[in-house]
Amino acid sequence: MGMAASQVRLLQLTGRKNDIGRQLQHLSLEKTSLTREMKNVTKDYQEALNSKVLKWTNNSGVSYVDLSYSNLMTPSSVNNNTPYIITNGNGAVLIDNKYKKYAEMISSSGASGGNYEAVRSQILASLCTGLSEEDINNAASSNAALNAAADKVNQLIEPEEPVKTATASEFIEKAGTISGVEVADGGTLSLGTSANAKNNLKTFLDTLANNMGKYLGDEDKEAFEAACNAFYDEQSVNLSSEDVLSNEASPLRKDGNNYTLDLDIAMENILGRYAAEGGDVEENSYGTMEYAWRDKDSTDYKDWETKHSDWQTQYDAAMEEYNKALDANNQALTSSNETEIAFYDKLFTAIAEKGWEYNSKVEDTDYLNQMLQNNQYYITTMSSATDENGKNYYEYDSNIATNFDNIVPVNDSDAANEALADYEYEKSIINEKETRVDTRMKDLQTEQAAIDEMIKGIESVRNDNTERTFSIFS
């Protein structure tokens, strides 16, 4: 009977041991699953740390603000009062709740081809602080008058002055004969003794400037006179310098008590100064210097003078009209008003010409950022242009967001902070589960060890009883 009881107990303990083994195996798999789960949580956290978000900067990334709908589509110092228009793949402008009612006034369906001018004053008066529709209309009238006056000025084409060109030697020929010497022939000009040399040099240069001035425009004449005066200032000092007078490169010479002027060297020096003073001198394709001059005695030149005088009269009158219109225009709006209006004019012109699409989500900076990063939305700029008929229009340039110098990708601190909070929370849950599993496994392993000891004891007793029983019958 005792052996039978021991056998039953052994079977119970063995069954319990096997059950513990199955539980330990299940807990081991659960712990492996928790380890895998922790790896995924860590991976998600690391990806969040590496995630980027687009930011707007005005100083190459030294500081930046959110790349938000407001910062791109509302006039402010952030965008330098220039609209960076958010558009979809078809070029239509993305509209938020603020602009929706204005966009519907331009095009109720959102299609392109709307009429902004018909509702311009109403929209601007609603958006621009302190301005009424009357103010907007008056400013538009002043601006139209200013543009008309400017057109009148621009349409007056100044008659082209009949100017000819000459080489240096041909140009010098205009100087003619001075003090009995043909200047273009070169050679030397006597300046007399030291008592008269300076005065004679000054007389020569004044006559030279006067003779050449007959062939020069007002600005060129002033440049030539300045060149002659600069030459005189330098050479009048050199008259008392023996070192200079003995230098072959100097235009001055001294022969006994008399002074002479080398005309070739002097004219080369003066022409160089003339060019430096801004005289009308250009180098042609052959490397030859060409000097502009006028034949003021010719019929062509006199006809030009008459036409130019008529043009000048008309130009002065047109400029007077323009200045009056400008004064009136400057009084119509403040510079702040004009800046704000210019911003909205671009924005709503784009809505009229390109159409629009309403999406309230664009007000969500995270959503907008994602759409821009994924190239689902684009940023479009506008630049003024004029066609061949003089009509103004806008040119559009659409680009992906990262093509702009003002936009930089930076680490997403908000995402990192949120990910850290999630990581710590998930980690605490996993750690708690691991602790429970470890505790349960430890308890089971302790129970398993105790069962092993109990099984050993039962088996030992069973073996002893078996040996004793068989020894009795042997």
Secondary structure in CASP SS format (residue, H / E / C, confidence):
PFRMAT SS
TARGET T0000
AUTHOR 0000-0000-0000
METHOD secondary structure of the structure
MODEL  1
M C 1.00
G H 1.00
M H 1.00
A H 1.00
A H 1.00
S H 1.00
Q H 1.00
V H 1.00
R H 1.00
L H 1.00
L H 1.00
Q H 1.00
L H 1.00
T H 1.00
G H 1.00
R H 1.00
K H 1.00
N H 1.00
D H 1.00
I H 1.00
G H 1.00
R H 1.00
Q H 1.00
L H 1.00
Q H 1.00
H H 1.00
L H 1.00
S H 1.00
L H 1.00
E H 1.00
K H 1.00
T H 1.00
S H 1.00
L H 1.00
T H 1.00
R H 1.00
E H 1.00
M H 1.00
K H 1.00
N H 1.00
V H 1.00
T H 1.00
K H 1.00
D H 1.00
Y H 1.00
Q H 1.00
E H 1.00
A H 1.00
L H 1.00
N H 1.00
S C 1.00
K E 1.00
V E 1.00
L E 1.00
K E 1.00
W E 1.00
T C 1.00
N C 1.00
N C 1.00
S C 1.00
G C 1.00
V C 1.00
S C 1.00
Y C 1.00
V E 1.00
D E 1.00
L C 1.00
S C 1.00
Y H 1.00
S H 1.00
N H 1.00
L H 1.00
M H 1.00
T C 1.00
P C 1.00
S C 1.00
S C 1.00
V C 1.00
N C 1.00
N C 1.00
N C 1.00
T C 1.00
P C 1.00
Y C 1.00
I E 1.00
I E 1.00
T E 1.00
N C 1.00
G C 1.00
N C 1.00
G C 1.00
A C 1.00
V E 1.00
L E 1.00
I E 1.00
D C 1.00
N H 1.00
K H 1.00
Y H 1.00
K H 1.00
K H 1.00
Y H 1.00
A H 1.00
E H 1.00
M H 1.00
I H 1.00
S C 1.00
S C 1.00
S C 1.00
G C 1.00
A C 1.00
S C 1.00
G C 1.00
G C 1.00
N C 1.00
Y C 1.00
E H 1.00
A H 1.00
V H 1.00
R H 1.00
S H 1.00
Q H 1.00
I H 1.00
L H 1.00
A H 1.00
S H 1.00
L H 1.00
C C 1.00
T C 1.00
G C 1.00
L C 1.00
S C 1.00
E H 1.00
E H 1.00
D H 1.00
I H 1.00
N H 1.00
N H 1.00
A H 1.00
A H 1.00
S H 1.00
S H 1.00
N H 1.00
A H 1.00
A H 1.00
L H 1.00
N H 1.00
A H 1.00
A H 1.00
A H 1.00
D H 1.00
K H 1.00
V H 1.00
N H 1.00
Q H 1.00
L C 1.00
I C 1.00
E C 1.00
P C 1.00
E C 1.00
E C 1.00
P C 1.00
V C 1.00
K E 1.00
T E 1.00
A E 1.00
T C 1.00
A H 1.00
S H 1.00
E H 1.00
F H 1.00
I H 1.00
E H 1.00
K H 1.00
A H 1.00
G C 1.00
T E 1.00
I E 1.00
S C 1.00
G C 1.00
V E 1.00
E E 1.00
V H 1.00
A H 1.00
D H 1.00
G C 1.00
G C 1.00
T E 1.00
L E 1.00
S E 1.00
L E 1.00
G E 1.00
T E 1.00
S H 1.00
A H 1.00
N H 1.00
A H 1.00
K H 1.00
N H 1.00
N H 1.00
L H 1.00
K H 1.00
T H 1.00
F H 1.00
L H 1.00
D H 1.00
T H 1.00
L H 1.00
A H 1.00
N H 1.00
N H 1.00
M H 1.00
G H 1.00
K C 1.00
Y C 1.00
L C 1.00
G C 1.00
D H 1.00
E H 1.00
D H 1.00
K H 1.00
E H 1.00
A H 1.00
F H 1.00
E H 1.00
A H 1.00
A H 1.00
C H 1.00
N H 1.00
A H 1.00
F H 1.00
Y H 1.00
D H 1.00
E H 1.00
Q H 1.00
S H 1.00
V H 1.00
N H 1.00
L C 1.00
S C 1.00
S C 1.00
E H 1.00
D H 1.00
V H 1.00
L H 1.00
S C 1.00
N C 1.00
E C 1.00
A C 1.00
S C 1.00
P C 1.00
L E 1.00
R E 1.00
K E 1.00
D E 1.00
G C 1.00
N C 1.00
N E 1.00
Y E 1.00
T E 1.00
L E 1.00
D E 1.00
L H 1.00
D H 1.00
I H 1.00
A H 1.00
M H 1.00
E H 1.00
N H 1.00
I H 1.00
L H 1.00
G H 1.00
R H 1.00
Y H 1.00
A H 1.00
A H 1.00
E C 1.00
G C 1.00
G C 1.00
D C 1.00
V E 1.00
E E 1.00
E E 1.00
N C 1.00
S C 1.00
Y C 1.00
G C 1.00
T C 1.00
M E 1.00
E E 1.00
Y E 1.00
A E 1.00
W E 1.00
R C 1.00
D C 1.00
K C 1.00
D C 1.00
S C 1.00
T H 1.00
D H 1.00
Y H 1.00
K H 1.00
D H 1.00
W H 1.00
E H 1.00
T H 1.00
K H 1.00
H H 1.00
S H 1.00
D H 1.00
W H 1.00
Q H 1.00
T H 1.00
Q H 1.00
Y H 1.00
D H 1.00
A H 1.00
A H 1.00
M H 1.00
E H 1.00
E H 1.00
Y H 1.00
N H 1.00
K H 1.00
A H 1.00
L H 1.00
D H 1.00
A H 1.00
N H 1.00
N H 1.00
Q H 1.00
A H 1.00
L C 1.00
T C 1.00
S H 1.00
S H 1.00
N H 1.00
E H 1.00
T H 1.00
E H 1.00
I H 1.00
A H 1.00
F H 1.00
Y H 1.00
D H 1.00
K H 1.00
L H 1.00
F H 1.00
T H 1.00
A H 1.00
I H 1.00
A H 1.00
E H 1.00
K H 1.00
G C 1.00
W E 1.00
E E 1.00
Y E 1.00
N C 1.00
S H 1.00
K H 1.00
V H 1.00
E H 1.00
D C 1.00
T H 1.00
D H 1.00
Y H 1.00
L H 1.00
N H 1.00
Q H 1.00
M H 1.00
L H 1.00
Q H 1.00
N C 1.00
N C 1.00
Q C 1.00
Y C 1.00
Y E 1.00
I E 1.00
T E 1.00
T E 1.00
M E 1.00
S E 1.00
S E 1.00
A E 1.00
T E 1.00
D C 1.00
E C 1.00
N C 1.00
G C 1.00
K C 1.00
N E 1.00
Y E 1.00
Y E 1.00
E E 1.00
Y E 1.00
D E 1.00
S E 1.00
N E 1.00
I C 1.00
A H 1.00
T H 1.00
N H 1.00
F C 1.00
D C 1.00
N C 1.00
I E 1.00
V E 1.00
P E 1.00
V E 1.00
N E 1.00
D C 1.00
S H 1.00
D H 1.00
A H 1.00
A H 1.00
N H 1.00
E H 1.00
A H 1.00
L H 1.00
A H 1.00
D H 1.00
Y H 1.00
E H 1.00
Y H 1.00
E H 1.00
K H 1.00
S H 1.00
I H 1.00
I H 1.00
N H 1.00
E H 1.00
K H 1.00
E H 1.00
T H 1.00
R H 1.00
V H 1.00
D H 1.00
T H 1.00
R H 1.00
M H 1.00
K H 1.00
D H 1.00
L H 1.00
Q H 1.00
T H 1.00
E H 1.00
Q H 1.00
A H 1.00
A H 1.00
I H 1.00
D H 1.00
E H 1.00
M H 1.00
I H 1.00
K H 1.00
G H 1.00
I H 1.00
E H 1.00
S H 1.00
V H 1.00
R H 1.00
N H 1.00
D H 1.00
N H 1.00
T H 1.00
E H 1.00
R H 1.00
T H 1.00
F H 1.00
S H 1.00
I H 1.00
F C 1.00
S C 1.00
END
